[in-house]
Amino acid sequence: MTRSLFQYPTGLVGWALLLLRLSVAAALAFSATLTAAPWAEWPIFMVAAMLVLGALTRFAGACGLVAAVWIGSDIGGALGLSALLHGVAAAALSMIGAGGYSIDARIFGRKVIALE
């Protein structure tokens, strides 16, 4: 018996993960411009670019969570809370993965597990 386990789903789920990656990346890039530390913008922009491309998405999602917590505590208020909530979405991305429309899917590909 051969059973397929899709680690990088395509179709509607793949498009949903792409939209989630794009929204988290846009929120991180916007929030980076609001911080008091201008040196922190470029690393956060790099994390956002990794999320857009779907490259090392689990690592980028974890970095996005750390960045969102730092930005949220730095700017405070309603915008800080918004950054923290986008950090939760970044954590979800690091748990779920990139989806089928990503560089991760191209590099690591789909896997077939044969249960016998």
C-alpha positions as CSV (number, residue, x, y, z in Angstrom):
1,M,0.0,0.0,0.0
2,T,1.4,3.4,-1.0
3,R,0.2,6.4,0.7
4,S,1.1,10.0,-0.2
5,L,1.9,12.6,2.4
6,F,1.9,16.1,1.0
7,Q,4.3,18.3,2.9
8,Y,3.9,21.1,0.3
9,P,0.3,21.3,-0.6
10,T,-0.8,22.9,-3.9
11,G,-4.3,24.0,-5.0
12,L,-6.5,26.1,-2.7
13,V,-4.4,25.3,0.4
14,G,-1.2,26.3,-1.4
15,W,-2.7,29.6,-2.4
16,A,-3.9,30.2,1.1
17,L,-0.4,29.6,2.5
18,L,1.0,32.0,-0.2
19,L,-1.5,34.7,0.9
20,L,-0.5,34.1,4.6
21,R,3.2,34.4,3.7
22,L,2.5,37.7,1.8
23,S,0.4,39.2,4.5
24,V,2.9,38.4,7.3
25,A,5.8,39.7,5.1
26,A,4.0,43.0,4.4
27,A,3.1,43.5,8.0
28,L,6.7,42.9,9.1
29,A,8.1,45.2,6.5
30,F,5.6,47.9,7.5
31,S,6.2,47.4,11.2
32,A,10.0,47.6,10.7
33,T,9.7,51.2,9.4
34,L,8.0,52.2,12.7
35,T,10.8,51.1,15.0
36,A,13.1,53.5,16.7
37,A,16.2,51.5,15.7
38,P,16.9,52.1,12.0
39,W,19.6,49.4,12.1
40,A,16.9,46.8,12.6
41,E,15.1,47.5,9.3
42,W,17.3,45.5,6.9
43,P,17.3,42.2,8.8
44,I,13.5,42.4,9.1
45,F,13.3,43.2,5.4
46,M,15.4,40.1,4.7
47,V,13.0,38.0,6.7
48,A,10.1,39.5,4.9
49,A,11.8,38.7,1.5
50,M,12.4,35.1,2.6
51,L,8.7,34.8,3.5
52,V,7.6,36.2,0.2
53,L,9.8,33.8,-1.7
54,G,9.0,30.9,0.6
55,A,12.7,30.3,1.2
56,L,13.5,28.6,4.6
57,T,10.0,29.5,5.6
58,R,10.0,27.7,9.0
59,F,13.2,29.6,10.0
60,A,11.9,32.9,8.6
61,G,8.6,32.4,10.4
62,A,10.4,31.9,13.7
63,C,12.6,35.0,13.0
64,G,9.4,36.9,12.1
65,L,7.9,36.0,15.5
66,V,11.0,37.2,17.3
67,A,11.0,40.4,15.2
68,A,7.3,41.0,15.8
69,V,7.6,40.6,19.5
70,W,10.6,43.0,19.6
71,I,8.8,45.5,17.3
72,G,5.6,45.2,19.3
73,S,7.3,45.9,22.6
74,D,9.3,48.7,21.0
75,I,6.5,50.8,19.5
76,G,3.7,49.8,22.0
77,G,0.1,50.9,21.7
78,A,-2.3,49.6,19.1
79,L,0.3,49.3,16.4
80,G,2.5,47.3,18.8
81,L,-0.5,45.0,19.4
82,S,-1.0,44.7,15.7
83,A,2.7,43.7,15.3
84,L,2.3,41.1,18.0
85,L,-0.7,39.6,16.3
86,H,1.2,39.3,13.1
87,G,3.9,37.5,15.0
88,V,1.3,34.9,15.9
89,A,0.7,34.4,12.2
90,A,4.4,34.2,11.6
91,A,4.5,31.4,14.3
92,A,1.7,29.6,12.5
93,L,3.8,29.8,9.3
94,S,6.8,28.3,11.0
95,M,4.7,25.4,12.2
96,I,2.8,24.8,8.9
97,G,5.5,25.5,6.3
98,A,5.6,27.2,3.0
99,G,3.1,25.3,0.8
100,G,3.5,24.2,-2.7
101,Y,4.1,27.6,-4.3
102,S,7.5,28.3,-2.7
103,I,11.2,27.8,-3.1
104,D,11.2,25.3,-0.3
105,A,8.8,23.1,-2.3
106,R,11.1,23.3,-5.3
107,I,14.2,22.5,-3.3
108,F,12.9,19.8,-1.0
109,G,10.0,18.6,-3.1
110,R,7.2,16.2,-2.3
111,K,7.8,13.0,-0.6
112,V,6.0,9.7,-1.0
113,I,6.0,7.4,2.0
114,A,5.4,3.7,1.2
115,L,3.6,1.9,4.1
116,E,4.0,-1.9,3.7
